[in-house]
Amino acid sequence: MLILLGYIVVILCVFGGFVLAGGFLGPLYQPTELLMIGGAGVGAFIAANNGKAIKATFKIFPKLKRTKKYNKEMYLELLAVQFKLLTKVRREGMLGIERDIDSPQESALFQEHPKVLADPMIMNFLTDYLRLMVAGGMDPMEIDELMLHEIETFEQEAHIPADAIAKVGDAMPAFGIVAAVMGVVKALTYADAGPEQMGEMIAHALVGTFLGILMGYGFINPVASSIERQIKEAEKMLQCIRITLLASLHGYAPQLAVEFGRKALHTADRPGFTELETYVRNAKSGAAAE
């Protein structure tokens, strides 16, 4: 939604300002220039990437859509579900959560937190490392190294589409210059044209430079930046799980372990200490009632 809003602001300010300055929009409508610039961008994107990167670029948008819901409410739910799991471990031992992590969709504990349950990335990461903890045989440092490696791999894979889109955005002004040069070449072939006609053709040619810069920095690069931000949001969720589980492995009580996890979150949406304590206390009461 914010991307669409940003696009509207860009269009209104650029074209609206041009009209207010006394310009006419008619000469800016150059579909052949758009074809050359857009087609060159698509071609360069295909040439610069392999099949995996191209597929990843098209798949990244629906996959990262859910990261827009990573807000304070989601953070509290994640911390609460971790608190319940770690409390159950402390009360019943590691085998006490085996059924919960093997069949999370059927677990009453996870069903109390549908937002967390509906996020495959969070659920896979959380349940995978809880299984390793249940299995035993690994010390906390080994599990931590494995978690760090998986987070790094996730970040590298997620950055492939963002990098591919950003490179296309950076190339658009150059493709705009190419289209402009071709327009000037076309204009110069009409040596017998009058000054008025020649001026119109050169003006049309210069629209290519304008469109290339506008498409690159006004439309394409903002998408790449948005994906980068969403990757960081997803990474923070994984870091929250990692730090919470690691604190538990080092012997901290569940309430202290989730406090460690809280510190890993962005300050803009991070729950306060008292807010988390109240939320966890309610979760604790609910778990005790079971």
N, C-alpha and C positions, 0 to 999 in steps of 0.2 A: 504493500500500500504506500509506503514511504517512497519507494522508487517511482511509482506512478505519479505521486504528488510532486516529486522533484522534477520529473519530466515536464509536467504541466507548467511549473514555475520557469523552467528553462525556455520552453516554447513561448510563453507569454512575455517574458522579459526580453528575449532576443528579437522575436518578430514584432511584438508590441512596440518595443523601443524603436525599431526600424520604421514602423508606420508613423509613430509620433514625430519622428525626425523628418517626415515628409517623403519617405520612400514608398514604393509600390511593391506589393508582394508578387505580382505577376512574373517579373523577370527571375524571381528566385525558384520558380517551379521549373526544374530541369530534370525530368525523369531519366534522360540518358546519362546525365552526370551521376545520379543516384545509382543507376545500373552499373556504371564503370567502377565507382568507389565501393559500393556494397559488394559487387561481384568479386572485385580484387581482394577485399577483406575476407570473404568466405573462402576464396581460392587459397589465399595465404594461410588461413587457419587450417585448411585440410592438408596443405603441403608441409606445414610446420609440426604437425602432430601425427601420432600413430593412431591406430584404431581404438586402443584402450583409452587414450586421452580424449578422443572425440566422443566416445560413449560416456566417459565420466563427466564431460562437460554438460551433456544433455540430461544426465541423471542427477547432477548435483542440485538442481533447483528444487525438485520435490523433496529430495532427501534432507536438505537444509532448511526447508520451510518450517519444520517444527522447532528449530532453534529460536525462532521469533517468540516462542512461548516460554523461553527460559527467563522467567522473571522471579520476583521474590516468592510468589506463591509456589512456583515449581521448585525453587531451592528448598523451601520449607518442607515440601512433600518428600523430596529426596533425602534430606537430613532425617526426617521422621521415620521413613522406611528403613534407613540404615540403623537408626537407634533401636527400632523394634527388633530387627534381625540380630543385632549385637547383644541386646538384652536377652533375647531367647537363647543365644549361644551361651551367655554367662549363666543362665538359669538351668538349661537342659544339656549343655555341651554342644560341640560342633555338629553332632549327628541330629540335633534337634531341629536344624533348619534344612536338612537334606531334602525333605519332601517339598518345602517351599521353593527351593532353588531349582529342583528338578522339574517341577510342574508349576511355574509361577502363575499361569492363567487359572489354575484351580486352587491357588493358595488364598486363604481368607486374609492373610497378612498383606499380600500384594494387592488384593482386590480393594482394600481400603484406600489405596492410592492409585486411582485409575490413570492419572497423567503419567506417572512413572511407568506403570505397566504398559502403557500404549507407546512408549518410546523404545524401539528395538536397540538403538545404540547404547542407551543407559542400561537396559536390562541385560543385554549380552555381556557388557563389561562387568557389571556388578555380579551377576550369577557365575560367570566364568571364574572370577577370582575367589568368590566364596566357595566354589567347588574345590579349588586348590587348597584353601584353608581347611576344608572338611577332610580332604584326602591326607593332609599332613605331609611330613617328609621334606618340606622346604622351609628354610629360615626366612625371617622378614625381609632381609636384604635381597635375597633371590627373587622373592615375589615383587618387591619394589622395582628391581631392575627390569623384570618382565613387564610390569605395568608401564614403566617409563618408555620401554621399547615399543609397546603397542600404541601408546599415545603419540609417540613420535611418528610411527608408521601412519596412523590416522591423519596426523597433520600434513605429512608429506603427500599422501594420496589426495586429501581434500584441497591442497594448494594447486594441484595440477590444473583443474578447470579455471581457477582464478587467474593463474599465471597465463594460461592460453588466451583467455578473454582480454586480459590486460595488454598482452602483446599486440593483439589485433587492434585494440583501442589506440595504442601508441602509434600504430602504422597508418591509421586512417588519415591524419593530416598529410602524410607523404602521398597517399593514394589520391587525395584531393588535389595536390600539386600536379600529379600525373594527369588527372582529368583536365585541370586548367591548362596545362601545356598543350594537350591534344586539342583543346578548344581554340587556343591561340594559333596553333598550326593550321587548323581548319579555317580560321578567319583570314590568315595570311594567304591562303590559296585563292581567296577572292580578291585579287589585286585590283580588279576593276570596280569593286564595290564603292559606293559613296561613303563619305565620312559618317553619316547617320547609321547606315547599315553595318559598317565596320565597328563602330562603337558599340552597337547592340550585341554583335557577336563576341567581342572581347569581354563585355560585361557578363554575358552568359558563361564564357569560359572561366572568369574569375569566381563565379558561383561555386565551381568545383572545389576551390581552396576553402571557401567558407563552409561548405557542406562537410568536407573531410574533417575539419577542425571541430565543428559542432557535433558530428556523429561520434568522433573519438572521445573528446573530453566532456561532452554534454550527455551522452547516452551510454556508450559502451564501457568506458573506464569506471563510471559509478557503479555499474553492475559488478565488476570485478572487486571493487572496494567493499561492496555490500557482502559479497561471498566471503571475503577475508574476515569481516566482522563476525559473521555467523560461525565461521570456523573457530574463532577465538571463544565464542560463547559455548560451543560444543566441547571444546577442549577444557574449559573451566569446569564443566560438569564432570568430566572424566577425572580431572585433578582433584575435585572434591571427594569423589569416591575413593581415589587412590590414597589420599592423605587420611581420610577417616578409617579405612581398613588398616592402614599401616599403623596408626595410633592404637587401634585395637590389638593388633599383633604384638605391639610393644607393652601390652598389659594395662593400658588406660581404660577406665570405666567407660561404658557407652556414652554417657552424658558428656564426658570430656573429649571422647573421640570425635563426636559430631561437632564439638566446638573447634577442634583442629580443622575439620572439613569446612566449617563456616568461614574460616580465615582465608581459604583458597578462592573464595568467590569475589566477583567484582564489587567494589564498594557501592556502586550506584544502586544495585538491587540486593545487596547483602543484608540479610536479616540482622537486627540488632541482637546483642547478647541476651537481654531480658526477653525480647520477642521470641528468640529461639528457645530459651529456657521454658517459657510459658507453653509454647507449642509442643515441646518435647515432653513437658509434664503432662499435658493432655494426652499425648500419645502413650505415655507410660501408664496413665490411668486406664486407657482403653486396652492396653496390652494386659494389664493386671486383671481387668474384668473378664478377659477371655480365660 
